């Protein structure tokens, strides 16, 4: 599932116009270099390489900004979802308590006894204790 989400993020990033521009720039420079490679001297090649390196670094920085922006949005969305879930849980528990109270009131109105919930703190007796209790009851 995480891999799918990462693939979606990568796909969305690749659809960004800035990313497409970077790819197009790199491809055009590569094409220019390939066509002019026989005509270039060593000094010209170094100069072209440095220009290309500057463009790549600038594009990489811009891409990092875009990725950071997307990651920040994802984190913010996750935080918002968690907060919303917590508030929905509180509302659901309040509604449940309200409904239980209404049911108990109706049951009391009609004289029906309702079963009490078992306490969570209460633990089960050990098997040896249960056997001793059964023997005591039988006598």
URWOJO-V165595 format. One line per field, one symbol per residue. ss: DSSP state (h for helix, s for strand, l for the rest). psi: psi as a letter, one per 30 degrees, with the letter a starting at -180 (. if undefined). burial: b if it has 24 or more other ideal C-beta (glycine too) atoms within 12 Angstrom, else e. A space follows every 10 residues. Layout:
ss->???
psi->???
burial->???
This chain:
ss->lhhhhhhhhh hhhhhlhhhh hhhhhhhhhh hhhhhhllll lhhhhhhhhh hhhhhhhhhh hhhhhhhhhh hhhhhhhhhh hhhhhhhhhh hhhhhhhhhh hhhhhhhhhh llllllllll llllllhhhh hhhhhhhhl
psi->eeeeeeeeee eeeffkeeee eeeeeeeeee eeeeegeffk leeeeeeeee eeeeeeeeee eeeeeeeeee eeeeeeeeee eeeeeeeeee eeeeeeeeee eeeeeeeeeg gkkkklkkkf fklklleeee eeeeeeee.
burial->eeeeeeeeee eebeeeeebe ebeebeeebe eeeeeeeeee eeeeeeebee eeeebeeebe eebeebeeeb eeeeeeeeee eeeeeeeeee eeeeeeeeee eeeeeeeeee eeeeeeeeee eeeeeeeeee eeeeeeeee
